[in-house]
Amino acid sequence: MQIPEDRYNKIANRISSSESPVGIDATKTHVLILYMLENLENRLDRIEQALHVTLD
């Protein structure tokens, strides 16, 4: 996966933690991932409604 450097740096800055032994805040990282997945799900729902398509 190719991520533009500026986008990579922005994300890395949001999840980094100097207090963590692995360098990231795991809770913040998971919350960010779940938030983005929820946004994607909402967008897909709107697209499906606009197309009058249901995926069951």
CHARMM internal coordinates of N, CA and C (Angstrom, degrees):
IC EDIT
DIST 1 N 1 CA 1.4413
DIST 1 CA 1 C 1.5233
ANGL 1 N 1 CA 1 C 108.25
DIST 1 C 2 N 1.2942
ANGL 1 CA 1 C 2 N 115.91
DIHE 1 N 1 CA 1 C 2 N 128.33
DIST 2 N 2 CA 1.4637
ANGL 1 C 2 N 2 CA 121.27
DIHE 1 CA 1 C 2 N 2 CA 178.62
DIST 2 CA 2 C 1.5308
ANGL 2 N 2 CA 2 C 109.00
DIHE 1 C 2 N 2 CA 2 C -98.94
DIST 2 C 3 N 1.3142
ANGL 2 CA 2 C 3 N 115.95
DIHE 2 N 2 CA 2 C 3 N 120.70
DIST 3 N 3 CA 1.4650
ANGL 2 C 3 N 3 CA 121.27
DIHE 2 CA 2 C 3 N 3 CA 178.42
DIST 3 CA 3 C 1.5153
ANGL 3 N 3 CA 3 C 107.33
DIHE 2 C 3 N 3 CA 3 C -115.85
DIST 3 C 4 N 1.3416
ANGL 3 CA 3 C 4 N 117.52
DIHE 3 N 3 CA 3 C 4 N 128.14
DIST 4 N 4 CA 1.4660
ANGL 3 C 4 N 4 CA 119.27
DIHE 3 CA 3 C 4 N 4 CA 177.01
DIST 4 CA 4 C 1.5303
ANGL 4 N 4 CA 4 C 110.48
DIHE 3 C 4 N 4 CA 4 C -56.15
DIST 4 C 5 N 1.3072
ANGL 4 CA 4 C 5 N 116.21
DIHE 4 N 4 CA 4 C 5 N 140.85
DIST 5 N 5 CA 1.4671
ANGL 4 C 5 N 5 CA 121.54
DIHE 4 CA 4 C 5 N 5 CA -173.90
DIST 5 CA 5 C 1.5224
ANGL 5 N 5 CA 5 C 112.41
DIHE 4 C 5 N 5 CA 5 C -56.42
DIST 5 C 6 N 1.3306
ANGL 5 CA 5 C 6 N 118.01
DIHE 5 N 5 CA 5 C 6 N -41.76
DIST 6 N 6 CA 1.4638
ANGL 5 C 6 N 6 CA 119.58
DIHE 5 CA 5 C 6 N 6 CA -178.64
DIST 6 CA 6 C 1.5229
ANGL 6 N 6 CA 6 C 111.39
DIHE 5 C 6 N 6 CA 6 C -65.29
DIST 6 C 7 N 1.3329
ANGL 6 CA 6 C 7 N 117.21
DIHE 6 N 6 CA 6 C 7 N -37.36
DIST 7 N 7 CA 1.4673
ANGL 6 C 7 N 7 CA 121.15
DIHE 6 CA 6 C 7 N 7 CA 178.26
DIST 7 CA 7 C 1.5291
ANGL 7 N 7 CA 7 C 109.89
DIHE 6 C 7 N 7 CA 7 C -69.89
DIST 7 C 8 N 1.3256
ANGL 7 CA 7 C 8 N 116.52
DIHE 7 N 7 CA 7 C 8 N -42.16
DIST 8 N 8 CA 1.4649
ANGL 7 C 8 N 8 CA 121.54
DIHE 7 CA 7 C 8 N 8 CA 177.55
DIST 8 CA 8 C 1.5296
ANGL 8 N 8 CA 8 C 110.09
DIHE 7 C 8 N 8 CA 8 C -57.66
DIST 8 C 9 N 1.3229
ANGL 8 CA 8 C 9 N 116.58
DIHE 8 N 8 CA 8 C 9 N -48.80
DIST 9 N 9 CA 1.4661
ANGL 8 C 9 N 9 CA 121.20
DIHE 8 CA 8 C 9 N 9 CA -178.79
DIST 9 CA 9 C 1.5226
ANGL 9 N 9 CA 9 C 111.92
DIHE 8 C 9 N 9 CA 9 C -62.64
DIST 9 C 10 N 1.3294
ANGL 9 CA 9 C 10 N 116.66
DIHE 9 N 9 CA 9 C 10 N -38.95
DIST 10 N 10 CA 1.4579
ANGL 9 C 10 N 10 CA 120.52
DIHE 9 CA 9 C 10 N 10 CA 179.60
DIST 10 CA 10 C 1.5364
ANGL 10 N 10 CA 10 C 110.07
DIHE 9 C 10 N 10 CA 10 C -62.92
DIST 10 C 11 N 1.3342
ANGL 10 CA 10 C 11 N 116.16
DIHE 10 N 10 CA 10 C 11 N -45.87
DIST 11 N 11 CA 1.4646
ANGL 10 C 11 N 11 CA 120.38
DIHE 10 CA 10 C 11 N 11 CA 179.26
DIST 11 CA 11 C 1.5274
ANGL 11 N 11 CA 11 C 110.18
DIHE 10 C 11 N 11 CA 11 C -65.99
DIST 11 C 12 N 1.3182
ANGL 11 CA 11 C 12 N 117.48
DIHE 11 N 11 CA 11 C 12 N -45.64
DIST 12 N 12 CA 1.4695
ANGL 11 C 12 N 12 CA 121.68
DIHE 11 CA 11 C 12 N 12 CA -179.35
DIST 12 CA 12 C 1.5177
ANGL 12 N 12 CA 12 C 111.03
DIHE 11 C 12 N 12 CA 12 C -58.82
DIST 12 C 13 N 1.3151
ANGL 12 CA 12 C 13 N 117.33
DIHE 12 N 12 CA 12 C 13 N -40.38
DIST 13 N 13 CA 1.4605
ANGL 12 C 13 N 13 CA 120.78
DIHE 12 CA 12 C 13 N 13 CA 178.66
DIST 13 CA 13 C 1.5179
ANGL 13 N 13 CA 13 C 111.89
DIHE 12 C 13 N 13 CA 13 C -65.57
DIST 13 C 14 N 1.3255
ANGL 13 CA 13 C 14 N 117.17
DIHE 13 N 13 CA 13 C 14 N -33.67
DIST 14 N 14 CA 1.4646
ANGL 13 C 14 N 14 CA 120.89
DIHE 13 CA 13 C 14 N 14 CA -179.18
DIST 14 CA 14 C 1.5191
ANGL 14 N 14 CA 14 C 112.29
DIHE 13 C 14 N 14 CA 14 C -71.67
DIST 14 C 15 N 1.3246
ANGL 14 CA 14 C 15 N 117.91
DIHE 14 N 14 CA 14 C 15 N -31.54
DIST 15 N 15 CA 1.4677
ANGL 14 C 15 N 15 CA 120.09
DIHE 14 CA 14 C 15 N 15 CA -174.56
DIST 15 CA 15 C 1.5249
ANGL 15 N 15 CA 15 C 113.90
DIHE 14 C 15 N 15 CA 15 C -104.33
DIST 15 C 16 N 1.3112
ANGL 15 CA 15 C 16 N 117.76
DIHE 15 N 15 CA 15 C 16 N -6.05
DIST 16 N 16 CA 1.4622
ANGL 15 C 16 N 16 CA 119.49
DIHE 15 CA 15 C 16 N 16 CA -176.44
DIST 16 CA 16 C 1.5255
ANGL 16 N 16 CA 16 C 111.55
DIHE 15 C 16 N 16 CA 16 C -71.51
DIST 16 C 17 N 1.3264
ANGL 16 CA 16 C 17 N 114.55
DIHE 16 N 16 CA 16 C 17 N 152.11
DIST 17 N 17 CA 1.4592
ANGL 16 C 17 N 17 CA 121.16
DIHE 16 CA 16 C 17 N 17 CA 178.02
DIST 17 CA 17 C 1.5199
ANGL 17 N 17 CA 17 C 108.83
DIHE 16 C 17 N 17 CA 17 C -150.75
DIST 17 C 18 N 1.3034
ANGL 17 CA 17 C 18 N 115.49
DIHE 17 N 17 CA 17 C 18 N 121.37
DIST 18 N 18 CA 1.4618
ANGL 17 C 18 N 18 CA 119.55
DIHE 17 CA 17 C 18 N 18 CA 177.91
DIST 18 CA 18 C 1.5274
ANGL 18 N 18 CA 18 C 111.19
DIHE 17 C 18 N 18 CA 18 C -75.14
DIST 18 C 19 N 1.3205
ANGL 18 CA 18 C 19 N 117.06
DIHE 18 N 18 CA 18 C 19 N -13.84
DIST 19 N 19 CA 1.4652
ANGL 18 C 19 N 19 CA 121.60
DIHE 18 CA 18 C 19 N 19 CA 179.88
DIST 19 CA 19 C 1.5237
ANGL 19 N 19 CA 19 C 112.58
DIHE 18 C 19 N 19 CA 19 C -86.67
DIST 19 C 20 N 1.3182
ANGL 19 CA 19 C 20 N 118.06
DIHE 19 N 19 CA 19 C 20 N -10.06
DIST 20 N 20 CA 1.4606
ANGL 19 C 20 N 20 CA 121.84
DIHE 19 CA 19 C 20 N 20 CA -177.89
DIST 20 CA 20 C 1.5289
ANGL 20 N 20 CA 20 C 110.57
DIHE 19 C 20 N 20 CA 20 C -95.83
DIST 20 C 21 N 1.3292
ANGL 20 CA 20 C 21 N 117.20
DIHE 20 N 20 CA 20 C 21 N 139.08
DIST 21 N 21 CA 1.4677
ANGL 20 C 21 N 21 CA 119.02
DIHE 20 CA 20 C 21 N 21 CA 178.79
DIST 21 CA 21 C 1.5297
ANGL 21 N 21 CA 21 C 113.07
DIHE 20 C 21 N 21 CA 21 C -65.45
DIST 21 C 22 N 1.3182
ANGL 21 CA 21 C 22 N 117.95
DIHE 21 N 21 CA 21 C 22 N -21.53
DIST 22 N 22 CA 1.4575
ANGL 21 C 22 N 22 CA 120.35
DIHE 21 CA 21 C 22 N 22 CA 179.06
DIST 22 CA 22 C 1.5259
ANGL 22 N 22 CA 22 C 112.80
DIHE 21 C 22 N 22 CA 22 C -100.41
DIST 22 C 23 N 1.3229
ANGL 22 CA 22 C 23 N 116.38
DIHE 22 N 22 CA 22 C 23 N -1.30
DIST 23 N 23 CA 1.4680
ANGL 22 C 23 N 23 CA 120.26
DIHE 22 CA 22 C 23 N 23 CA 173.86
DIST 23 CA 23 C 1.5137
ANGL 23 N 23 CA 23 C 115.95
DIHE 22 C 23 N 23 CA 23 C 89.06
DIST 23 C 24 N 1.3381
ANGL 23 CA 23 C 24 N 117.61
DIHE 23 N 23 CA 23 C 24 N -1.87
DIST 24 N 24 CA 1.4608
ANGL 23 C 24 N 24 CA 119.44
DIHE 23 CA 23 C 24 N 24 CA 176.51
DIST 24 CA 24 C 1.5273
ANGL 24 N 24 CA 24 C 109.78
DIHE 23 C 24 N 24 CA 24 C -130.41
DIST 24 C 25 N 1.3059
ANGL 24 CA 24 C 25 N 115.10
DIHE 24 N 24 CA 24 C 25 N 156.06
DIST 25 N 25 CA 1.4602
ANGL 24 C 25 N 25 CA 121.91
DIHE 24 CA 24 C 25 N 25 CA 174.85
DIST 25 CA 25 C 1.5296
ANGL 25 N 25 CA 25 C 106.72
DIHE 24 C 25 N 25 CA 25 C -88.81
DIST 25 C 26 N 1.3239
ANGL 25 CA 25 C 26 N 117.12
DIHE 25 N 25 CA 25 C 26 N 106.01
DIST 26 N 26 CA 1.4596
ANGL 25 C 26 N 26 CA 121.29
DIHE 25 CA 25 C 26 N 26 CA -174.57
DIST 26 CA 26 C 1.5267
ANGL 26 N 26 CA 26 C 112.32
DIHE 25 C 26 N 26 CA 26 C -61.35
DIST 26 C 27 N 1.3229
ANGL 26 CA 26 C 27 N 117.70
DIHE 26 N 26 CA 26 C 27 N -41.10
DIST 27 N 27 CA 1.4596
ANGL 26 C 27 N 27 CA 120.13
DIHE 26 CA 26 C 27 N 27 CA 179.76
DIST 27 CA 27 C 1.5189
ANGL 27 N 27 CA 27 C 110.46
DIHE 26 C 27 N 27 CA 27 C -63.20
DIST 27 C 28 N 1.3128
ANGL 27 CA 27 C 28 N 116.64
DIHE 27 N 27 CA 27 C 28 N -48.20
DIST 28 N 28 CA 1.4658
ANGL 27 C 28 N 28 CA 120.85
DIHE 27 CA 27 C 28 N 28 CA 179.91
DIST 28 CA 28 C 1.5250
ANGL 28 N 28 CA 28 C 110.37
DIHE 27 C 28 N 28 CA 28 C -60.47
DIST 28 C 29 N 1.3326
ANGL 28 CA 28 C 29 N 116.31
DIHE 28 N 28 CA 28 C 29 N -41.11
DIST 29 N 29 CA 1.4609
ANGL 28 C 29 N 29 CA 121.00
DIHE 28 CA 28 C 29 N 29 CA -179.96
DIST 29 CA 29 C 1.5234
ANGL 29 N 29 CA 29 C 111.01
DIHE 28 C 29 N 29 CA 29 C -62.40
DIST 29 C 30 N 1.3201
ANGL 29 CA 29 C 30 N 116.90
DIHE 29 N 29 CA 29 C 30 N -46.60
DIST 30 N 30 CA 1.4572
ANGL 29 C 30 N 30 CA 120.30
DIHE 29 CA 29 C 30 N 30 CA -179.87
DIST 30 CA 30 C 1.5269
ANGL 30 N 30 CA 30 C 111.71
DIHE 29 C 30 N 30 CA 30 C -66.57
DIST 30 C 31 N 1.3118
ANGL 30 CA 30 C 31 N 117.40
DIHE 30 N 30 CA 30 C 31 N -40.61
DIST 31 N 31 CA 1.4604
ANGL 30 C 31 N 31 CA 120.32
DIHE 30 CA 30 C 31 N 31 CA 177.53
DIST 31 CA 31 C 1.5252
ANGL 31 N 31 CA 31 C 110.00
DIHE 30 C 31 N 31 CA 31 C -61.41
DIST 31 C 32 N 1.3204
ANGL 31 CA 31 C 32 N 117.39
DIHE 31 N 31 CA 31 C 32 N -44.00
DIST 32 N 32 CA 1.4622
ANGL 31 C 32 N 32 CA 121.38
DIHE 31 CA 31 C 32 N 32 CA 178.95
DIST 32 CA 32 C 1.5296
ANGL 32 N 32 CA 32 C 110.80
DIHE 31 C 32 N 32 CA 32 C -61.28
DIST 32 C 33 N 1.3276
ANGL 32 CA 32 C 33 N 117.26
DIHE 32 N 32 CA 32 C 33 N -45.09
DIST 33 N 33 CA 1.4677
ANGL 32 C 33 N 33 CA 120.95
DIHE 32 CA 32 C 33 N 33 CA 179.24
DIST 33 CA 33 C 1.5240
ANGL 33 N 33 CA 33 C 110.38
DIHE 32 C 33 N 33 CA 33 C -62.08
DIST 33 C 34 N 1.3254
ANGL 33 CA 33 C 34 N 117.30
DIHE 33 N 33 CA 33 C 34 N -47.21
DIST 34 N 34 CA 1.4603
ANGL 33 C 34 N 34 CA 120.31
DIHE 33 CA 33 C 34 N 34 CA -179.15
DIST 34 CA 34 C 1.5294
ANGL 34 N 34 CA 34 C 111.62
DIHE 33 C 34 N 34 CA 34 C -64.99
DIST 34 C 35 N 1.3189
ANGL 34 CA 34 C 35 N 116.97
DIHE 34 N 34 CA 34 C 35 N -38.36
DIST 35 N 35 CA 1.4608
ANGL 34 C 35 N 35 CA 121.24
DIHE 34 CA 34 C 35 N 35 CA 177.44
DIST 35 CA 35 C 1.5328
ANGL 35 N 35 CA 35 C 110.46
DIHE 34 C 35 N 35 CA 35 C -61.74
DIST 35 C 36 N 1.3221
ANGL 35 CA 35 C 36 N 116.09
DIHE 35 N 35 CA 35 C 36 N -45.15
DIST 36 N 36 CA 1.4628
ANGL 35 C 36 N 36 CA 119.90
DIHE 35 CA 35 C 36 N 36 CA 179.85
DIST 36 CA 36 C 1.5300
ANGL 36 N 36 CA 36 C 111.29
DIHE 35 C 36 N 36 CA 36 C -66.71
DIST 36 C 37 N 1.3254
ANGL 36 CA 36 C 37 N 118.02
DIHE 36 N 36 CA 36 C 37 N -38.68
DIST 37 N 37 CA 1.4633
ANGL 36 C 37 N 37 CA 121.23
DIHE 36 CA 36 C 37 N 37 CA 177.04
DIST 37 CA 37 C 1.5254
ANGL 37 N 37 CA 37 C 110.89
DIHE 36 C 37 N 37 CA 37 C -64.53
DIST 37 C 38 N 1.3239
ANGL 37 CA 37 C 38 N 116.60
DIHE 37 N 37 CA 37 C 38 N -39.49
DIST 38 N 38 CA 1.4595
ANGL 37 C 38 N 38 CA 120.13
DIHE 37 CA 37 C 38 N 38 CA 177.52
DIST 38 CA 38 C 1.5275
ANGL 38 N 38 CA 38 C 110.60
DIHE 37 C 38 N 38 CA 38 C -63.64
DIST 38 C 39 N 1.3280
ANGL 38 CA 38 C 39 N 116.71
DIHE 38 N 38 CA 38 C 39 N -41.45
DIST 39 N 39 CA 1.4617
ANGL 38 C 39 N 39 CA 120.16
DIHE 38 CA 38 C 39 N 39 CA 176.86
DIST 39 CA 39 C 1.5203
ANGL 39 N 39 CA 39 C 111.47
DIHE 38 C 39 N 39 CA 39 C -61.97
DIST 39 C 40 N 1.3277
ANGL 39 CA 39 C 40 N 116.81
DIHE 39 N 39 CA 39 C 40 N -41.83
DIST 40 N 40 CA 1.4666
ANGL 39 C 40 N 40 CA 120.70
DIHE 39 CA 39 C 40 N 40 CA 177.38
DIST 40 CA 40 C 1.5220
ANGL 40 N 40 CA 40 C 111.44
DIHE 39 C 40 N 40 CA 40 C -62.92
DIST 40 C 41 N 1.3274
ANGL 40 CA 40 C 41 N 116.20
DIHE 40 N 40 CA 40 C 41 N -42.25
DIST 41 N 41 CA 1.4573
ANGL 40 C 41 N 41 CA 120.08
DIHE 40 CA 40 C 41 N 41 CA 178.87
DIST 41 CA 41 C 1.5346
ANGL 41 N 41 CA 41 C 110.61
DIHE 40 C 41 N 41 CA 41 C -61.71
DIST 41 C 42 N 1.3232
ANGL 41 CA 41 C 42 N 116.35
DIHE 41 N 41 CA 41 C 42 N -42.98
DIST 42 N 42 CA 1.4655
ANGL 41 C 42 N 42 CA 120.38
DIHE 41 CA 41 C 42 N 42 CA 178.62
DIST 42 CA 42 C 1.5300
ANGL 42 N 42 CA 42 C 111.23
DIHE 41 C 42 N 42 CA 42 C -63.53
DIST 42 C 43 N 1.3136
ANGL 42 CA 42 C 43 N 116.76
DIHE 42 N 42 CA 42 C 43 N -40.97
DIST 43 N 43 CA 1.4667
ANGL 42 C 43 N 43 CA 120.41
DIHE 42 CA 42 C 43 N 43 CA 178.03
DIST 43 CA 43 C 1.5239
ANGL 43 N 43 CA 43 C 111.04
DIHE 42 C 43 N 43 CA 43 C -63.39
DIST 43 C 44 N 1.3231
ANGL 43 CA 43 C 44 N 116.15
DIHE 43 N 43 CA 43 C 44 N -43.99
DIST 44 N 44 CA 1.4644
ANGL 43 C 44 N 44 CA 119.86
DIHE 43 CA 43 C 44 N 44 CA 178.09
DIST 44 CA 44 C 1.5234
ANGL 44 N 44 CA 44 C 111.41
DIHE 43 C 44 N 44 CA 44 C -62.48
DIST 44 C 45 N 1.3221
ANGL 44 CA 44 C 45 N 117.36
DIHE 44 N 44 CA 44 C 45 N -40.23
DIST 45 N 45 CA 1.4635
ANGL 44 C 45 N 45 CA 120.64
DIHE 44 CA 44 C 45 N 45 CA 176.96
DIST 45 CA 45 C 1.5254
ANGL 45 N 45 CA 45 C 111.04
DIHE 44 C 45 N 45 CA 45 C -59.56
DIST 45 C 46 N 1.3324
ANGL 45 CA 45 C 46 N 116.42
DIHE 45 N 45 CA 45 C 46 N -43.96
DIST 46 N 46 CA 1.4687
ANGL 45 C 46 N 46 CA 120.16
DIHE 45 CA 45 C 46 N 46 CA 179.13
DIST 46 CA 46 C 1.5259
ANGL 46 N 46 CA 46 C 111.36
DIHE 45 C 46 N 46 CA 46 C -64.37
DIST 46 C 47 N 1.3265
ANGL 46 CA 46 C 47 N 116.90
DIHE 46 N 46 CA 46 C 47 N -39.61
DIST 47 N 47 CA 1.4662
ANGL 46 C 47 N 47 CA 120.90
DIHE 46 CA 46 C 47 N 47 CA 178.90
DIST 47 CA 47 C 1.5250
ANGL 47 N 47 CA 47 C 109.71
DIHE 46 C 47 N 47 CA 47 C -65.29
DIST 47 C 48 N 1.3323
ANGL 47 CA 47 C 48 N 116.42
DIHE 47 N 47 CA 47 C 48 N -45.20
DIST 48 N 48 CA 1.4606
ANGL 47 C 48 N 48 CA 120.20
DIHE 47 CA 47 C 48 N 48 CA 179.03
DIST 48 CA 48 C 1.5298
ANGL 48 N 48 CA 48 C 110.80
DIHE 47 C 48 N 48 CA 48 C -60.24
DIST 48 C 49 N 1.3182
ANGL 48 CA 48 C 49 N 116.68
DIHE 48 N 48 CA 48 C 49 N -43.07
DIST 49 N 49 CA 1.4651
ANGL 48 C 49 N 49 CA 120.00
DIHE 48 CA 48 C 49 N 49 CA 178.66
DIST 49 CA 49 C 1.5124
ANGL 49 N 49 CA 49 C 111.01
DIHE 48 C 49 N 49 CA 49 C -63.41
DIST 49 C 50 N 1.3118
ANGL 49 CA 49 C 50 N 116.50
DIHE 49 N 49 CA 49 C 50 N -39.89
DIST 50 N 50 CA 1.4569
ANGL 49 C 50 N 50 CA 120.24
DIHE 49 CA 49 C 50 N 50 CA 179.87
DIST 50 CA 50 C 1.5276
ANGL 50 N 50 CA 50 C 111.28
DIHE 49 C 50 N 50 CA 50 C -66.39
DIST 50 C 51 N 1.3173
ANGL 50 CA 50 C 51 N 116.80
DIHE 50 N 50 CA 50 C 51 N -31.79
DIST 51 N 51 CA 1.4569
ANGL 50 C 51 N 51 CA 121.84
DIHE 50 CA 50 C 51 N 51 CA 179.85
DIST 51 CA 51 C 1.5253
ANGL 51 N 51 CA 51 C 112.66
DIHE 50 C 51 N 51 CA 51 C -92.71
DIST 51 C 52 N 1.3144
ANGL 51 CA 51 C 52 N 116.03
DIHE 51 N 51 CA 51 C 52 N -4.62
DIST 52 N 52 CA 1.4599
ANGL 51 C 52 N 52 CA 122.26
DIHE 51 CA 51 C 52 N 52 CA -176.95
DIST 52 CA 52 C 1.5226
ANGL 52 N 52 CA 52 C 110.80
DIHE 51 C 52 N 52 CA 52 C 56.72
DIST 52 C 53 N 1.3202
ANGL 52 CA 52 C 53 N 115.19
DIHE 52 N 52 CA 52 C 53 N 44.86
DIST 53 N 53 CA 1.4591
ANGL 52 C 53 N 53 CA 121.69
DIHE 52 CA 52 C 53 N 53 CA -178.92
DIST 53 CA 53 C 1.5312
ANGL 53 N 53 CA 53 C 107.87
DIHE 52 C 53 N 53 CA 53 C -121.33
DIST 53 C 54 N 1.3052
ANGL 53 CA 53 C 54 N 116.68
DIHE 53 N 53 CA 53 C 54 N 136.60
DIST 54 N 54 CA 1.4640
ANGL 53 C 54 N 54 CA 119.72
DIHE 53 CA 53 C 54 N 54 CA 172.20
DIST 54 CA 54 C 1.5168
ANGL 54 N 54 CA 54 C 108.65
DIHE 53 C 54 N 54 CA 54 C -120.97
DIST 54 C 55 N 1.2907
ANGL 54 CA 54 C 55 N 115.16
DIHE 54 N 54 CA 54 C 55 N 139.64
DIST 55 N 55 CA 1.4623
ANGL 54 C 55 N 55 CA 120.64
DIHE 54 CA 54 C 55 N 55 CA 179.37
DIST 55 CA 55 C 1.5314
ANGL 55 N 55 CA 55 C 107.97
DIHE 54 C 55 N 55 CA 55 C -110.54
DIST 55 C 56 N 1.2987
ANGL 55 CA 55 C 56 N 116.42
DIHE 55 N 55 CA 55 C 56 N 101.66
DIST 56 N 56 CA 1.4730
ANGL 55 C 56 N 56 CA 120.42
DIHE 55 CA 55 C 56 N 56 CA 179.84
DIST 56 CA 56 C 1.4969
ANGL 56 N 56 CA 56 C 110.26
DIHE 55 C 56 N 56 CA 56 C -116.06
END
COOR INIT
IC SEED 1 N 1 CA 1 C
IC BUILD
